[in-house]
Structures are given as C-alpha cells and as structure tokens.
Amino acid sequence: MRKPLIRTKYELVYKSIDDATLWLSAHGLNIDRTRIGEYKRVFKKFLDKYNSGNFTVEEQKEFFSTYVNLVYETQELVYISNGLSKLINSDLDERLKKFIKGPVINTAENSDKSTNLGRNIAFELLIASKLSSSGFEIDLGTEADLSIIHNNIKIFIECKRPQYKHQINSNIKGAFRQLKKRYNEYDGQKNVLGLIALSVSKILNPDLDILVSSNSFLMHSYIEKILDNFHNDHKKKYLNPGDQRTIGMIVYFSTPVSIEEEGIVAHSHLIDFTNCCDIHSKEIEIVREIAEIVDKGSS
C-alpha cells in the first residue's frame, strides 16, 4: 500500500479543491477566512497566472515554496473529503470545525500554542477516510479518536502525530494507555481490540523538504527505505503494548516529491501496517486482514 505519488493536471487539482471546499460548506462551515479558504484563493491565482502564459521564471521561483505547501495541504483535504463524503453526522461536523483551523503554512504550526490542533484532527480524518474508502463503517462518536467493526470485533483507533523525534515514545505509550482505558470501559470487553495510528511526517521531514529522485520507481524505493529505517529504529517502542488487545499500528508518511524525468512536483502519501502483537498470535491475522482490505481500497 505504498503508493509512490499523486499527480494530475492543475485544472483537475483545482476542481478537486473546489469540490472539497463545497463539501465543507455543506457541513455548515464558512472557510473564507481559514487556511482552507486561503489555499483555494492562492491556487486559483496560480492557475490563472499559469494559463495566461505570462508566468515568468522569476515569478515561478518566488511562488515555488508556496506551491509546495499548497500541493501538500490541499491533497490531504481532497483525500479526506473523498473518503468521508458519504458520512453525515454531528460528530464529523465537530471535527471539521477544528480541522479548518491553524496556520496556512505547515511548518508554522506550534504545539506549544496548540496551533497544530487543526492538522492533528486532519490526521484523524485522513485515517478515517482511508478506512471508510476501504468499506469500513466509521464511528467518530466514541471516546477514542475513531473506531471500526471488523468480523464483529470492535476496534478502537488512537491517532498520534508527534512533532519531534523525542516525542515518539511518549506518544506511543500514551496511545497504549488510552486504548487500555477504552477496552475497560467498553461493554463488550471480550470482543474489542485496538490499533494505533502514527503520523511520522513531522519526524521524517520536519521542514517539508522535497524528496528528489530521477524517476518514480526510484522514489518509491527511496521512501520504502525511509519507512523501513523508521521501523528498525523504533519497533521496540511498539512491540510491547502491555495489553494483548492492542494488536497493531498504522504508520502514515506524507511528503512532497519531485520526479526529475517527468518534471513534476507531487504529493506522496504512504500507509503501512505493522504488528504490536506477537507474530505467532491469532491477532496477527486480524492486522493482516485489515491491511489487505485497506490496500485493495487504495489501489
């Protein structure tokens, strides 16, 4: 389920952004003075300039960093709206109110001032959209960040988005504690499991640097290696959850990329599943089943 990149024509990108903002408006949100509204305005300005034929090299250079942020942010918005377009409830509405908040520039968010809340919610909704697109029924109304049902088993999911490398361990342990609390409070305690969803984007690429490769195949291999190195460095942190009901972890990595042969800047996002449970336990099969379903839903 490691997809190398997303690429399409500028007009289609803008159309997808417009559709996503209409979806937000349908949920009663006015996005004009939010970061989402700014993305739409700036992308339209870029598109008009591009289509005019008067977009000078100097202007393109000045706009480049803004464009990279636009691609990164708007494509995640589009993924969320596409995946959750059929979900209509008050729990989603409340998440969306928080989602549209935060600074325009990704690298300007500050966890000390809680300006990262909007993008934290975005990560929760992104995971929900991936699961929803794969056919799972999503519940955003639980005390957990979200939950799904798989083979009559309730599966709670706690989402974490550490900002710094030194926060990885505390975030994983915090998720373990939260999941254990969910299990103990759930009525059907014997028929409940849990997953952690961990965004490693800020850890692996804090400055939103563009990953460059000559072709998409090499980029795919390069990003796979980055994630494999992450697993090797940190697997001890999640292989001992302290509760056998916490069976696995969803690892998410999102980054801007540049493919030199094609002359494009694109957005790549990747989802991996890994186990927290023992590889010889029956629960490992549940992790594999969910991973396969999501993989098919993403293809």
NUDO-502244 format. One record per residue (C-alpha): residue in three letters; x, y, z. Coordinates in steps of 0.2 Angstrom, whole numbers. Layout:
<nodes>
+------+-------+-------+-------+
! rest !  east ! north !    up !
+------+-------+-------+-------+
!  Ala !     X !     Y !     Z !
...
+------+-------+-------+-------+
</nodes>
This chain:
<nodes>
+------+-------+-------+-------+
! rest !  east ! north !    up !
+------+-------+-------+-------+
!  Met !     0 !     0 !     0 !
!  Arg !    15 !    11 !    -3 !
!  Lys !     9 !    22 !   -17 !
!  Pro !    24 !    32 !   -24 !
!  Leu !    15 !    49 !   -29 !
!  Ile !    -1 !    58 !   -34 !
!  Arg !     0 !    68 !   -50 !
!  Thr !   -13 !    77 !   -61 !
!  Lys !   -16 !    92 !   -71 !
!  Tyr !   -18 !   109 !   -62 !
!  Glu !   -36 !   112 !   -68 !
!  Leu !   -41 !    95 !   -61 !
!  Val !   -32 !    99 !   -45 !
!  Tyr !   -41 !   115 !   -43 !
!  Lys !   -58 !   106 !   -47 !
!  Ser !   -54 !    94 !   -33 !
!  Ile !   -50 !   108 !   -21 !
!  Asp !   -66 !   117 !   -26 !
!  Asp !   -77 !   101 !   -24 !
!  Ala !   -69 !    98 !    -6 !
!  Thr !   -72 !   116 !    -1 !
!  Leu !   -90 !   114 !    -7 !
!  Trp !   -91 !    98 !     4 !
!  Leu !   -85 !   108 !    19 !
!  Ser !   -98 !   121 !    16 !
!  Ala !  -112 !   108 !    15 !
!  His !  -107 !   104 !    33 !
!  Gly !  -111 !   122 !    38 !
!  Leu !   -93 !   129 !    38 !
!  Asn !   -88 !   146 !    31 !
!  Ile !   -70 !   143 !    25 !
!  Asp !   -66 !   160 !    18 !
!  Arg !   -56 !   166 !    32 !
!  Thr !   -47 !   150 !    36 !
!  Arg !   -32 !   141 !    30 !
!  Ile !   -43 !   131 !    18 !
!  Gly !   -50 !   147 !    10 !
!  Glu !   -33 !   154 !     8 !
!  Tyr !   -27 !   138 !    -1 !
!  Lys !   -41 !   139 !   -13 !
!  Arg !   -38 !   158 !   -17 !
!  Val !   -19 !   156 !   -19 !
!  Phe !   -21 !   140 !   -30 !
!  Lys !   -34 !   150 !   -41 !
!  Lys !   -22 !   164 !   -43 !
!  Phe !    -8 !   152 !   -48 !
!  Leu !   -19 !   143 !   -60 !
!  Asp !   -25 !   160 !   -69 !
!  Lys !    -7 !   166 !   -70 !
!  Tyr !    -1 !   149 !   -77 !
!  Asn !   -15 !   149 !   -90 !
!  Ser !   -11 !   167 !   -95 !
!  Gly !     6 !   162 !  -102 !
!  Asn !    13 !   177 !   -93 !
!  Phe !    21 !   167 !   -78 !
!  Thr !    39 !   172 !   -79 !
!  Val !    53 !   162 !   -72 !
!  Glu !    56 !   174 !   -58 !
!  Glu !    38 !   173 !   -53 !
!  Gln !    38 !   154 !   -53 !
!  Lys !    54 !   154 !   -42 !
!  Glu !    45 !   166 !   -30 !
!  Phe !    29 !   155 !   -29 !
!  Phe !    38 !   139 !   -28 !
!  Ser !    38 !   136 !    -9 !
!  Thr !    20 !   142 !    -8 !
!  Tyr !    15 !   130 !   -22 !
!  Val !    24 !   115 !   -12 !
!  Asn !    14 !   119 !     3 !
!  Leu !    -2 !   121 !    -7 !
!  Val !     0 !   103 !   -15 !
!  Tyr !     4 !    95 !     2 !
!  Glu !   -11 !   103 !    11 !
!  Thr !   -24 !   103 !    -2 !
!  Gln !   -21 !    85 !    -7 !
!  Glu !   -24 !    79 !    10 !
!  Leu !   -40 !    89 !    11 !
!  Val !   -46 !    81 !    -5 !
!  Tyr !   -42 !    63 !     2 !
!  Ile !   -52 !    67 !    17 !
!  Ser !   -67 !    74 !     8 !
!  Asn !   -67 !    60 !    -5 !
!  Gly !   -66 !    47 !     9 !
!  Leu !   -79 !    54 !    20 !
!  Ser !   -91 !    62 !     8 !
!  Lys !  -105 !    49 !    12 !
!  Leu !  -103 !    51 !    31 !
!  Ile !  -116 !    63 !    38 !
!  Asn !  -117 !    66 !    57 !
!  Ser !  -114 !    78 !    71 !
!  Asp !   -98 !    70 !    76 !
!  Leu !   -90 !    73 !    59 !
!  Asp !   -96 !    91 !    59 !
!  Glu !   -87 !    94 !    76 !
!  Arg !   -71 !    88 !    69 !
!  Leu !   -72 !    98 !    53 !
!  Lys !   -74 !   114 !    64 !
!  Lys !   -57 !   111 !    71 !
!  Phe !   -49 !   104 !    55 !
!  Ile !   -50 !   120 !    46 !
!  Lys !   -41 !   130 !    59 !
!  Gly !   -22 !   133 !    61 !
!  Pro !    -9 !   142 !    51 !
!  Val !    -8 !   142 !    32 !
!  Ile !    10 !   136 !    32 !
!  Asn !    13 !   119 !    38 !
!  Thr !    29 !   122 !    46 !
!  Ala !    22 !   137 !    56 !
!  Glu !    11 !   126 !    67 !
!  Asn !    16 !   126 !    85 !
!  Ser !    11 !   113 !    98 !
!  Asp !    15 !   124 !   112 !
!  Lys !     2 !   136 !   107 !
!  Ser !   -10 !   122 !   101 !
!  Thr !   -10 !   129 !    83 !
!  Asn !    -6 !   111 !    77 !
!  Leu !   -24 !   105 !    83 !
!  Gly !   -31 !   108 !    65 !
!  Arg !   -19 !    96 !    57 !
!  Asn !   -20 !    84 !    71 !
!  Ile !   -38 !    82 !    68 !
!  Ala !   -34 !    81 !    49 !
!  Phe !   -24 !    66 !    53 !
!  Glu !   -38 !    58 !    62 !
!  Leu !   -50 !    62 !    47 !
!  Leu !   -37 !    55 !    35 !
!  Ile !   -36 !    39 !    43 !
!  Ala !   -55 !    38 !    45 !
!  Ser !   -56 !    42 !    26 !
!  Lys !   -44 !    28 !    21 !
!  Leu !   -54 !    16 !    31 !
!  Ser !   -70 !    22 !    25 !
!  Ser !   -65 !    21 !     7 !
!  Ser !   -60 !     3 !    10 !
!  Gly !   -78 !    -1 !    16 !
!  Phe !   -76 !     0 !    35 !
!  Glu !   -90 !     8 !    44 !
!  Ile !   -83 !    23 !    54 !
!  Asp !   -88 !    28 !    71 !
!  Leu !   -81 !    46 !    76 !
!  Gly !   -93 !    47 !    91 !
!  Thr !   -83 !    35 !   103 !
!  Glu !   -71 !    42 !   116 !
!  Ala !   -57 !    35 !   105 !
!  Asp !   -52 !    45 !    90 !
!  Leu !   -62 !    33 !    79 !
!  Ser !   -67 !    15 !    79 !
!  Ile !   -72 !     2 !    66 !
!  Ile !   -80 !   -15 !    66 !
!  His !   -71 !   -30 !    59 !
!  Asn !   -78 !   -48 !    59 !
!  Asn !   -90 !   -42 !    74 !
!  Ile !   -75 !   -36 !    84 !
!  Lys !   -75 !   -18 !    89 !
!  Ile !   -58 !   -10 !    85 !
!  Phe !   -53 !     7 !    93 !
!  Ile !   -40 !    18 !    85 !
!  Glu !   -30 !    31 !    94 !
!  Cys !   -21 !    43 !    82 !
!  Lys !    -5 !    52 !    86 !
!  Arg !     5 !    65 !    77 !
!  Pro !    22 !    68 !    86 !
!  Gln !    30 !    84 !    81 !
!  Tyr !    48 !    79 !    87 !
!  Lys !    58 !    63 !    87 !
!  His !    59 !    63 !   106 !
!  Gln !    40 !    63 !   107 !
!  Ile !    38 !    46 !    98 !
!  Asn !    40 !    35 !   113 !
!  Ser !    28 !    46 !   124 !
!  Asn !    15 !    47 !   110 !
!  Ile !    15 !    28 !   108 !
!  Lys !    14 !    25 !   127 !
!  Gly !     0 !    37 !   128 !
!  Ala !    -9 !    28 !   115 !
!  Phe !    -7 !    12 !   124 !
!  Arg !   -14 !    19 !   140 !
!  Gln !   -29 !    27 !   130 !
!  Leu !   -33 !    11 !   122 !
!  Lys !   -32 !     1 !   138 !
!  Lys !   -45 !    13 !   145 !
!  Arg !   -56 !    11 !   130 !
!  Tyr !   -56 !    -8 !   132 !
!  Asn !   -60 !    -7 !   151 !
!  Glu !   -74 !     5 !   148 !
!  Tyr !   -82 !    -5 !   133 !
!  Asp !   -97 !   -15 !   137 !
!  Gly !   -91 !   -30 !   126 !
!  Gln !   -74 !   -31 !   134 !
!  Lys !   -71 !   -48 !   127 !
!  Asn !   -74 !   -43 !   109 !
!  Val !   -63 !   -27 !   107 !
!  Leu !   -46 !   -24 !   101 !
!  Gly !   -36 !    -8 !    96 !
!  Leu !   -24 !     0 !    84 !
!  Ile !   -13 !    15 !    85 !
!  Ala !   -11 !    27 !    70 !
!  Leu !     5 !    36 !    70 !
!  Ser !    10 !    50 !    58 !
!  Val !    28 !    51 !    56 !
!  Ser !    28 !    65 !    43 !
!  Lys !    34 !    78 !    55 !
!  Ile !    48 !    66 !    62 !
!  Leu !    55 !    61 !    45 !
!  Asn !    53 !    78 !    36 !
!  Pro !    50 !    92 !    48 !
!  Asp !    54 !   106 !    36 !
!  Leu !    43 !    99 !    22 !
!  Asp !    58 !    97 !    11 !
!  Ile !    55 !    90 !    -7 !
!  Leu !    62 !    72 !    -9 !
!  Val !    70 !    72 !   -26 !
!  Ser !    73 !    57 !   -37 !
!  Ser !    76 !    54 !   -56 !
!  Asn !    60 !    43 !   -58 !
!  Ser !    45 !    37 !   -49 !
!  Phe !    52 !    19 !   -47 !
!  Leu !    67 !    25 !   -38 !
!  Met !    57 !    37 !   -27 !
!  His !    46 !    23 !   -22 !
!  Ser !    61 !    13 !   -17 !
!  Tyr !    68 !    28 !    -8 !
!  Ile !    53 !    31 !     3 !
!  Glu !    51 !    12 !     7 !
!  Lys !    69 !    13 !    13 !
!  Ile !    64 !    28 !    24 !
!  Leu !    50 !    19 !    32 !
!  Asp !    59 !     3 !    34 !
!  Asn !    73 !    13 !    43 !
!  Phe !    60 !    20 !    55 !
!  His !    53 !     3 !    59 !
!  Asn !    70 !    -4 !    63 !
!  Asp !    74 !    11 !    74 !
!  His !    58 !    12 !    84 !
!  Lys !    50 !    -6 !    84 !
!  Lys !    55 !    -9 !   102 !
!  Lys !    43 !     5 !   107 !
!  Tyr !    28 !    -3 !   100 !
!  Leu !    31 !   -21 !   101 !
!  Asn !    27 !   -22 !   119 !
!  Pro !    10 !   -13 !   121 !
!  Gly !     7 !   -20 !   139 !
!  Asp !   -11 !   -27 !   133 !
!  Gln !   -13 !   -40 !   121 !
!  Arg !   -28 !   -32 !   114 !
!  Thr !   -18 !   -18 !   106 !
!  Ile !   -13 !   -28 !    90 !
!  Gly !    -5 !   -16 !    78 !
!  Met !     0 !     1 !    72 !
!  Ile !    -4 !    11 !    56 !
!  Val !    11 !    21 !    51 !
!  Tyr !     7 !    36 !    39 !
!  Phe !    20 !    46 !    30 !
!  Ser !    16 !    61 !    19 !
!  Thr !    29 !    71 !     9 !
!  Pro !    31 !    82 !    -7 !
!  Val !    42 !    74 !   -20 !
!  Ser !    50 !    79 !   -36 !
!  Ile !    52 !    67 !   -51 !
!  Glu !    66 !    74 !   -62 !
!  Glu !    62 !    64 !   -78 !
!  Glu !    44 !    70 !   -78 !
!  Gly !    47 !    87 !   -72 !
!  Ile !    34 !    87 !   -59 !
!  Val !    32 !    91 !   -40 !
!  Ala !    19 !    80 !   -32 !
!  His !    12 !    74 !   -16 !
!  Ser !    16 !    56 !   -10 !
!  His !     7 !    48 !     5 !
!  Leu !    10 !    31 !    12 !
!  Ile !     1 !    20 !    24 !
!  Asp !    10 !     4 !    32 !
!  Phe !     3 !    -8 !    44 !
!  Thr !    14 !   -16 !    57 !
!  Asn !    10 !   -28 !    72 !
!  Cys !    11 !   -24 !    90 !
!  Cys !     5 !   -41 !    95 !
!  Asp !    16 !   -57 !    94 !
!  Ile !    19 !   -63 !    76 !
!  His !    13 !   -81 !    82 !
!  Ser !    -3 !   -75 !    90 !
!  Lys !   -20 !   -76 !    81 !
!  Glu !   -22 !   -57 !    82 !
!  Ile !    -8 !   -55 !    69 !
!  Glu !   -21 !   -62 !    56 !
!  Ile !   -33 !   -48 !    60 !
!  Val !   -19 !   -35 !    57 !
!  Arg !   -15 !   -43 !    40 !
!  Glu !   -34 !   -44 !    35 !
!  Ile !   -37 !   -25 !    39 !
!  Ala !   -20 !   -21 !    30 !
!  Glu !   -26 !   -31 !    14 !
!  Ile !   -43 !   -23 !    14 !
!  Val !   -35 !    -5 !    15 !
!  Asp !   -23 !   -10 !     2 !
!  Lys !   -36 !   -16 !   -10 !
!  Gly !   -46 !     0 !    -6 !
!  Ser !   -31 !    11 !   -10 !
!  Ser !   -27 !     3 !   -27 !
+------+-------+-------+-------+
</nodes>
